[in-house]
Amino acid sequence: MASTEKYGWVNALRGYAILLVILIHSSQQLSVSKTMQLLTHTGDVGVQLFFIMSSFTLFLSYSKRKERETLYVKRAFFIRRFFRIAPYYYLAGMIYIIFALVTVKKVNVLYLIANYTFTNGIIIPAINYIPPGGWSVGVEMLFYLTIPFLYKYVDTLKKAIITLVIAIVLSNGINLFAYYLIENYTKYDWIAIRGWYLYFWLPNQFPLFIYGIILFFIFKKNNIGRKTGLVLLLSSIVLLILLMFYPFSNSYPNYFFQREYVYGFVFLLFALGLYFSQSKILTNKVIQKIGIVSFSMYLNHFIILYGFGYVIRKIIKNITFLNHINSDFVFIGFYCFTVCIAYILSNITYRIVELNGIKLGDYLIQKYLKKEI
């Protein structure tokens, strides 16, 4: 538990990330006002915050393992990451497969294979199939493969910043090439496919992980004071509010000023501000507890939204006086209820599935290492 306390700010950031994700998905279930749409539409960038914190913690844990362990660090790393993610991802996927068979009466086996081999992060047609939101898990699992290489060659803050610039340029170049192929050889509309498939895949999301590496090196230097931390924190919050009103565009040449990379920079400031300001309010116990079970909440909240959203829509439709209640009040109640139920359920799945998956991974590593030695 000591490590949990020491990195409470990391858990808090994960907590904010999942609250943002549930916010956008909740707003898609009910009708809300234009003002509420403005407040909720940025919730999708919670996934980018997850990516930043993921690469930060990966670099942090990999560096510690590298110092303590000399044998089989890479193999042990991949085993740990697989058993951290796969057990509940696979189990949740089975639940959503049953849900799909009951509702739409069919599943695409090839898409399932891509999602369960974590190759959906680059196989565009299958990128976000079953389980819902699986695109981010596929992207993250593929990113894990790059950690030993990045750790070896990106070993300073300066190199991390250069890598970020290169990653953004390459990302735009790859998507520009995809744009050419889509426009000339397919029937798809560019704006539609950019807003869906090419937004999700690994080449587009890769720069977000580099932000996490930059965070790691600044964290490691630990040379920012509390007052500067407060300035960074307040500045990032102001920027997050202002960005709600900025009309990002998927059209060229505005496409090169990509929304996710801008938010990535602001989240970097927010993370640094949260850590160095030592804000107890924003890293309170509640948000930390939510962050600890955030992976389970990510996988669980979809089924809660599908079921509860359907019930609420039916109730509103059939009970006349509810039509006169402000839709935003209904949405706020719906969102709070979803978060609470998702948290309660995720505490169970975290303890029963996730923690036992981690233990199994550690057991296999110990058994494997002893056998090899």
C-alpha positions, 0 to 999 in steps of 0.5 A: 500500500505504500506505493499506492500512497506515494503515487496517489497523484497518479491514481488521481489522474487515472480517476479523472481520466475515467470520469471524463470517459464516462462523461462523454459516453453518458452524454451519448445515451440521453438528449442534453442541451447545447451547453451540456454538450459543450461541457461533455464533448471533451470527455473523450480525451480522457483516454489520452490522459490514460495513455500519458499516465500509462507510459509514465508508469511503464517507464517508472516501473521499467527503470526500477526493474532494470536497476533491481533485476539483471536477468530476463527484464524484458520477458518479465515486463511483457508477462506482467503487462499481459496478465495485468490487462488480459484476464479481465479484458478477455472476461469482459469481452465474453460478456459483451459477445453474449450481449451482442449475440442477444441484441444484434444476433451476430458477431464478426469472428475475424474482428474478434480475433484482431481484438483478442490478439491486441492487433486491432490497434493497427487493423482499422476495420476491427479497431473498436469492435468487442469489447467496446472501447477495446481500441485503447487497450489494443493501442496500449498493448502494441505500445508495450512492445516499444518500451524496451527500445524507447527506454534504451534510446530515449534516455534524456528529457531532450531526447524525449522532446525530440521523439515527440516532435518526430512522432507527431510529424510521422503520425501526420505523414502516415495519416496523410498517406492514408488520406491519399489512399482513402480518397483515391481507392475507397468509397469512404469519406475522409472526414468520417474515417478520420473521425472514427478509424484513423483517430483510434489507431496506434500511429495517430495515438503514439505521440500521446505516450511520448508525453508520458515519457516527458513527464517521467523525465521531468518527474525524475529531475524533481526540480519544480517548486510548489508555487510553480506547480500551482501555476502549472495546475491553474494554467492547465485548468484554464486551458482545458476550459478554453479548449472546449470552445476551440473549433478543431477541424479534421480538414487539411491544413488545419488537420495538422493542429490535432486536438489530441496532441493539444490536449496531451500537452495540457494534460502534461501540464496538469499532471506536473501541476498536480504532482508538484503543487501537492494539491490534497483537494485534487488528489483526495481519497475518493478520486484516488480510489476511483483511479485504482479501479479505473481499468475495470470501470472502463470495461464495465461502464459500457454495459451499465450505460446500455442497460440503464440508458435504455431503461431511462429513455423508456421511462422518460418516454412513457411518463409524461411529467418527466418530459418537463424536467430539464434534460440536463438534470436527468443527465447529471443524475444518470451520470452520477448513478453510472459512476457509482454503479461502475465503481461498486462493480469494478471494486469487485472485478478488480479484486477478484479478476485483476489482482489475481491476474497480477498474482498469476503473472508474478507467479509465472515469472518467479517460476520461469526465472527459477527454472532458467537460473 
